[in-house]
Amino acid sequence: MNKINILILDDEYERACSWKVMLSQFVDANITVFKQDEVSNFITELHRSRLASRAGNYSPAIGYEEYNLLIVDYDLLGLDEKASAAWSTGAEIAYTARLMSSIGPIVVVNQYGTCNFDLTMKRTVSSYADYDVGSIQIMDQGLWKSSDFTGFRPWHWPNLLTEVERIEQFRAFIQENLDEPVMKTLGFELENTDAQNYLTYDIAGVLGVKSGGARTFRDIALKSLGLSVFNILDKDKPIIECMPPEQLARVSCAIISHWLEKVVLPNQQAIADLPHIVSRFPWILSNPTDRSAWERLSTIGYADVVNPTLSTYAVKNAFMYSRPSFWVEEVKEAYPVPSDFDISQVPDFVFCEDTSRFIERDKASSYPSDLIGYDNERWVEGELQCSGNDVSYEPQAYLLM
């Protein structure tokens, strides 16, 4: 893939330029920073296109088609020359840009703090941003690569450089399957509780899918009013109804991807990623007694330290998730505990969500999280810094339970 084009929007031009300078040191991309008047013009164009399209004739925002990734600050009050722009938040820009433009993934900065870690693991579910990070974190190299992590590096972070292509592949897939049932196409079963791909209703219900799961990808976009993952506002319903298929697929993709990345995968029930699946079934490792094998699982790619047949049970369309993901029950059936497996010889490691790596259990702290299901305990190293700044773990009370 060619270099991606990144657009940065902030009401503080100099600060945005400092982000560009820092990112240019390790991100191979074309980075553009808009000045204040350009930011205002961008927002005005989004508002124009959105308002015009409410009349029932889709009129997309024009002039910004070249940008693949948008980074926008949440607080834009410094744009005081144009009131309509000044009173727009980064969240509203993310929402409107998703409806009215072809821009790819959208990152909102500082909606939930400058340098924090969410112990609930649910705070950003209803965010219109594809990804929420702090102004300190946007410059962290861990957000822009898939391995070789050091220090603070939340596991839910993707590799932003590869997300542009992944999301575009997902959008194209959804456009081809607009009138296919979502749950069946994604591989989930909602009725048969004994099925290996069974998905509990409390997770499916977040997407608004009821018993039977017959809603199509088109339905997900057209009937998304009231959803917690990406709620289309009532006044914007006419926009969705007059969208061309490509844009409708883009909106549906945003909703589905939010649900998969922020609800399905974090719960690690029907689908689990590599570190969590190995935590449950350590004998999947080629050599589970080897400490270095556990260290090599610190990647959002595929690690070569697991049984090579594991890929058989991976989600077939890899673009659906930001990292290799597997069907838990299929893995459980395929890899029963070996008769000669000795758990006492396996390092007592836990996977830390704030550093994306395994460490000794007695060096980590557990917390309950607010994830759906019976197993919501997770682990962090804690007391870390990101780019020289202390990380705030919120809510602190979770670490005292």
N, C-alpha and C positions, 0 to 999 in steps of 0.2 A: 504494500500500500504506500502511496505517496505521503509526504509530510502532511499532517493534519493542520488545519487553520484554526487557531484558538482566538476567540474574541474575549477581551476583559472589559467589564463595565463597572465603574465606580464613580462616586461623586468626588473622590479625592484622586485627581489625576496623578500626582506625584507618587502616591502610595501604590497605585496600580502599576505605574512604571517600575517601581522597585520590585514588584512581583515578577514582572516580565524579565528584569535583569537577573533575578535569582533563578527563575525557571529556565532561562536560556542557557544556564551553565550545565544543565543535565537533561533538558527536555529537547528532543530533536523535532521541533515543530515551528510553524510560522505563527508568531504571536503578535496580535494587534491590540493596542490599548486606545480606546476612544477618549477624546477630550470631552469636557463637560457638555459642550453644545452638541457634540456627536451622540453622546449618551442620551441627551434629551430628544434629539431627532429620532433616534432608534425607538425610544419608548413611545413617542408621539405616533410613529408609523405603526407600531403594534396596536395602539389604541384606535387609530383610524381604521385599520383593517378589521379589527374585532367589531367595532361599532357598525361599520358598513355591512359586514357579513351577517349581522343579526337580522337584516332585512330578508335573508333567505337566498342570497347570491354570494357564494364564497369568493372573497377578495383577499388573498394572502398578503402579508407584509412583503414589500419588495425592496431590493437593494442589499440584502444580507445573505444571499443564497450561498456564498462561497465559504461561510464559516461552519466548521464541523463540531466544535465544542465551545460552549458558552460558560464563562465564569462571571458571576454577577454578585456584587456585594448586596447584603440584605438591606442595609440602611442607606438610602439615597436622598436623604433630606437636604444635602448640600446642593442639590439641583434646584436652587431657589428662583431661577429666572423664569422657569415654566412650571406653574403650579401643578399641572396634571402629571408632569414627570416627577416633581419633587415629592408628591404624595404616593408615588408608586414604590412598593417594596420589592426586594429581590425575588420574593416568593410570587408576587403578582406577575413580575416579568417572566419568571419561569413558566407559570401557567399560560400566560398569553402567548409567549413564544412557542410553546408546544402546540397550541391551537392554530396559530397564524403563520408559522414559518416552518422551514425544513431543517432548521438547526438541529444538530444531533444532541448528545447528552448535555445536560445543564447542571452546573454546580453552583449552589448558593452558598455564599460565604458569611459566616457570623450570625446565622439565624438562631443558632443554639449555643453561642459562646465562641470565644476566640481559640480556646485550647482545652477542650473537655472530652471526657469519655462517658458515654451514656450507659450506666449500669442497668437500666431498665431494658435496654435493647429494643425499645419500641417507640422512642420519642419521635423519630423521623418518619414513621409509617404514613402519616397524613400529609407530609410535606409535598409540595409540588415540584421540588427539586429532585433530580435523579440522585444527587449526592449532596449531603450537607457537611461542610467542614468549616473549621475556623480559619481566620486570616493567618495564623501562625502555621496551621497544618497544610494550607494550600501550597506552601513552599517546601514541604517535606518530601524528600526523594521517594519515600516508601509509597506515596500515593501514585507514583508514576512508573512503577516497575513491578515485576511479578515474583521476584525472589531476592536473596541476599539482603534480607531485612535486618536492621539493627535498631535497638532501642524501641521507643514508642511507635507502633505501627498497627492500628486496629485491624483485626481480621476482616471486618466487613468492607474495608476499602478495596476497590478494584484496582486494576492498572488502568488509569485514565487514558493512556495512550492507545490501548487496545480496545477500549470500550466503544470508540467511534465505529469501528468496523463491525464489532459484535452486534451492536444495536441495529445497525443498518441491515445486517443479515437477518436479524429477528424480524425487523419491520417487513422486509421482502417476503419472508415466510408467512407472516400474518396476512399480508395482502393476497397471497396465493390461496389462503385458507379462510378468507373473511367470513364465509358462510358455513364453516365447519364448527362443530361443537368444541368449545374451548377445552373442557376437561378431558375429553377423549383424545383430542389432538395433542395435548400436553402429556398424555399418558396416564392420567389419574382415573381411579375408580371411586365412585361415591356411594354406590349401593351395597356391594358385596364386601362386608367387613372382613372376610377371610382372604380377600385378594391381596396379593403382594404389593400392588400399587394403590391400595386403599388410602384415601385422604380423608381425615376426619372433617366433619361438618363445621366445627369451630374455625378451622383454617380456610376451608372453601367458602364459608359464609362471609369472610372478610371481603371477598371479591364479588359478593352479591349473588353467588351461585346457589340455587336451592336444590332440593332433592331432585335427582334425575340429571342435573348438570347439562341441560340441553342448550344453554345460552351459547350463541356463536361469538366469534371475535367481533363481528359487526355489532351485535347486541351489547357487548361490553362497552363499546364506545357510545352507542346511541342511548343506552339506558344506565348510564353511570352516575346519575344524580343521586346523591346521598352516600356514595361509597367513601370509606375512610382512607383508601389508598390513593385516590386521585379523583376528587369530587368535582364533576362538571357543574358549574353554576346554572341555575334554572334559566336565567336570561340568555345563556349561551347555547341552549339546546338547539335553536334554529341553525346555529353555525355548524354543529355536528351533523345535523340532518342534511345540510347542503354540501358537505365536504366531498371532494373527489376521493376515489378509493385509496390513492397513495397517502393522502393526509389522514384519512380515517384510520388506515392501518398504523400510521405513526402515533396517533392518539391511543389507539387500542394497545399498541406495543408499550407505550409508556405506562399504562394502567397495569397490564399484565406483568411487565418487568418489575414494577414497584412491588407488586404482590409476591412474585417469586423471590426477589432479592431481600425484601424487608419482612416478609411473613413466612413463606414456605421454607426457605433455606435456613434462616436462623433457628427455627424450631427443630431442625434435624430429625424429623419424624419419618415421613415417607421418603424424603430425599435428604442425603447428607453429603457434605464435602469430605475431602480426603482426610484431613487431620481428625475430624470427629468420627468418621467411620473406623479409622484405625484405633482411636481411643476405645471404641466399643469392642472391636475385634482385632486385638493386637497381633494375633497369629497370621494376619494378612501380610504383615511385614515379612520380607524374605529372611531377615534375621532380627527378630524382635528383641534380642538381648544386646544388640549393637546400639550404643548410644548415638553414634553418628547417623544411623539410619533414621532415628527420630528427629534429629536436627535437620535432615534433608527434607522433611515434610513441611518445613517452613517455606512454602511456595504456593502461589495460586495457580501454578501449572501442575503438570502430572509428574510425580516423583518416581524414579526408577527403582525404588527400594521396596516396592510392594509386589505381591504376586502378579506376574504379568497378565494373568487371566482376569484380573479385576476389571479391566477395561470393558469386558463383556457386559458388565452390569452398570455401566455408565449411562447417563441420559444420552440418547442417540444424537439429538440435535444440540450439540455442545453450546451453541450460541444462546440458548435459553438461560444460561447462568454465567456469571462472571468468572467461574472457576469449575474445574472438573467436579461433577456431582453424580451420585450413585443411588440406586434403588436399595434402600436399607434392607427390606425383607428378602430381596433376591440375594443380596450379599450374605445375609444371615443363614439362608438355606444352603447356599453354595459352599460356605466355609464353616462347617461345624468345628468345634474345638478339637484339635488333633489329640489323639490318645497320649502322645508323649509331650504335650505342651505343659511346661512348668512355669506358672505365673510368678513364682518366687524369683525366677531368674530374669524377669523383665524389669527394667528400671521403673521406679514408681513416679512416672511423669504425668503431668496434666497439661492440657493445652490452654495457653493464656490468650484471651481475646484482645488484650491491649498491645501485645507484642508479636502476635502471629507465630508463636513458637512454643515448643514443649520445654518445661523446666521441672525440677523436682517438686513434688507436692508440698513439702514443708517450706518451700521458698515462695509459694504462691498463696493468694487469698481467694476463697470461694465467695460467691454472692448468689442470691436467688434469681435475679432478673425477673422480668414480667412476661416471659415467653409463654405461649400457649402449650399446655400439655403437662405430662407427669414428670418430665425430667427437665427442669429449668435451671438447674445449678450450672454455673459457669465459673471460670477462673481468670484472675488477672495477676500480673506482677505488682502493679501499683507503685506509687511514689516515683513516678518517672518524669522526665522532661522531654519536651518537643521543641527543637530549635532553641534550646537554652531556657525555655519557659516551663514552669511547673504545670503538669497536667491536672485538671480538676476532675475528680471522679464524682459523678452525680447520679443519684442522691447518695451522699456519704453514708447515710444510715444503713445502706445495703451491705456495706463492708463490715458492719458491726453485728450483723445477724448471725 
